[in-house]
Amino acid sequence: MPCRVLLVLSLVMCTSSGFAQRAIPDDNLAYPVLINLTDCTSNVSSIQGTGFFLNAPTATYLVTARHVLFNDAVRLAPNQPRPLQCKMAELRSYPRDLKKSN
């Protein structure tokens, strides 16, 4: 009987401190980024999409859908890189504190 109690206590202690954390913080989706692409290779003058910034300890990443940046309409051979939709991108986002000047 004491072995069972010890086992249950050790499982409770391990699970209570071992909850996994999400890789992307909850508030990241609250700060969208507007992506405005120009100088496009297709007959479209500009393309818009959205995304968000993911801050990691060593870098900041822009997360968006693949079709915003790359032309999915072009058929490619396996392992060929997809062409970019446009050559220029303007990213617009706002800080967490809207009263900040920069």
N, C-alpha and C positions, 0 to 999 in steps of 0.2 A: 504493500500500500504506500509507504513513503516514497518509493521510486516513481509511482504514478504522479504523486503530488509534485515532486521535484521536476518531472518532465513537463507537466502543465505549466508550472511557474516559469520555467526557462523558456518555453514557447511564447508565453505572454510577454515576457521581458524582451525577447527578440523581436516580436512583431510590433510592439508598441514603439520601439525606437527605430525600426527598420522600414518605415513607410517610404516609398519611393517618391521623389519629387519630380515634377514635370520639367522637361528640358526647356520649355518655353514658358516664361512667367505669364500669369493670367493677364496682367495689364498690358502686355505687348499688343494685343488686338485692339486696345482702346486708343492707339496712336497710329492711325493709318498713314501711309505715304502715297501721294499721288505721283504716278509715273507718266510723264509727258514725253513721248518719243518723237523726234523730228529728223529730217534729212533721211527719209525712208527710201528703201530700194524699190518698193512696190509703187503702184500708181496712187497710193494714199499719201497725203502730205504729212499726216501726223497720226499717232496711235496713242491712246490713253489706257492706263490700267492702274491697279492699286497693289499695294503690298504692305509690309511692315519691316522695321529694322529689328534684327536679333542681335543683342549685345552679348558677346562672349568675352572671356577674360583677355584674349589676345587680339580680337578683331570684332568689327561690326559687319553684319551681313544684311543684305536686302533679300527678303523672302517674297516671292511673287510666283504667279503661274508661268509655266514655260512658254505658253503661247503669247504672252505679253512681250517677251524679249526675242523669241525665235520664231521663224516662219515654219509652221507645222504643215502648211499646204504643199511644200516641196517634197517630192518623193526622193528618197536617198537610198543608196546602197547601204548594207549593214556597216556599222562602225564609222560612218561618215558624219562629220559635225553638221549640225543644222545651221543655216545662215541666219544672221541677225536680221530682225525686222527693220531696224533703223540704225543710223550711225551716231546720233546724239540723243542724250537723255537728260531731262530736267526732273529732279526729285524734289517734291515739296512736302514738308511735314512740319508739325508744330511741336514745341516743347511740352513737357508734362505740365509745367507752370506757364500758363498763357500770359502772365504778367512780366515774364522775362523779356528783355529786349533782343536777345540773340538766339 
